[in-house]
Amino acid sequence: MADRNSYHIRPATSTDDERVLRLMRSSFFRDEPLNIAVGLLDDVDTCPELEQFCLETLCDGLSLIAESPDGDVVGACLNGSLVPGHVDQMEAEAENCPNPKFRKILRLLAYLERRADVFGKFPEVGELLEIRIIAVDALWRGKGVATALLKQTKQVASELGFALIKVDCTSYFSALAMMKLNAQCVFSMKYADYCSPDSDEPVFKPEPPHTGVKTFVQIVPRDDIN
């Protein structure tokens, strides 16, 4: 009889898209500090623009899911690839976003990308793997699912020849997870210091302990698959 607390991790495929979105709608969409801060799901069940963001990342073919013995998707790590020169496109996509709430988040991500300047700090890197979203079903938290997904992502990066992993941690807990994995913080900013250009008011006011955002990187030796 299968252990009800067991799970296995595998690459996400196109047949998993809807199940991954169901997990995201019930967890990340509702729990992520910035989504809460802007009221992304106030009076609505989902955010089509964020769903599209997830689907576009899944199309990169680098994402992982954690499955329960019953075949439920109980965790997911949505990963994409980045190359130098991508920030202009991020800024344009943010300005063209029709959802004013999600537009704020996309603007922040583009701002972080330019300020962190990861490719400038690591000029020898021509392409990196970016962890964009990690989510775990509420009933499966505390069972090591997120840590296992992050470790497996490092293995995937190594096997595919990526030399660097990057992640923007917008929550206290995701930053804590990356620190536990000995990732290097290359940029940090308090939310109180990120203000609208036409006022001194912070754009985001998440509840504590989510006081700021950090960009982490992890160097991945190509023979490091453990």
Sequence and secondary structure as in RCSB ss.txt:
>XXXX:A:sequence
MADRNSYHIRPATSTDDERVLRLMRSSFFRDEPLNIAVGLLDDVDTCPELEQFCLETLCDGLSLIAESPDGDVVG
ACLNGSLVPGHVDQMEAEAENCPNPKFRKILRLLAYLERRADVFGKFPEVGELLEIRIIAVDALWRGKGVATALL
KQTKQVASELGFALIKVDCTSYFSALAMMKLNAQCVFSMKYADYCSPDSDEPVFKPEPPHTGVKTFVQIVPRDDI
N
>XXXX:A:secstr
   TT  EEEE  GGGHHHHHHHHHHTHHHH HHHHHTTTTTTSS  HHHHHHHHHHHTTS  EEEE TTS EEE
EEEEEEE TT HHHHHHHHHH S HHHHHHHHHHHHHHHHH HHHH TT S EEEEEEEEE GGGTTSSHHHHHH
HHHHHHHHHTT  EEEEEE SHHHHHHHHHTT EEEEEEEGGG B TTSSSBS    TT  EEEEEEEE  TT  
 
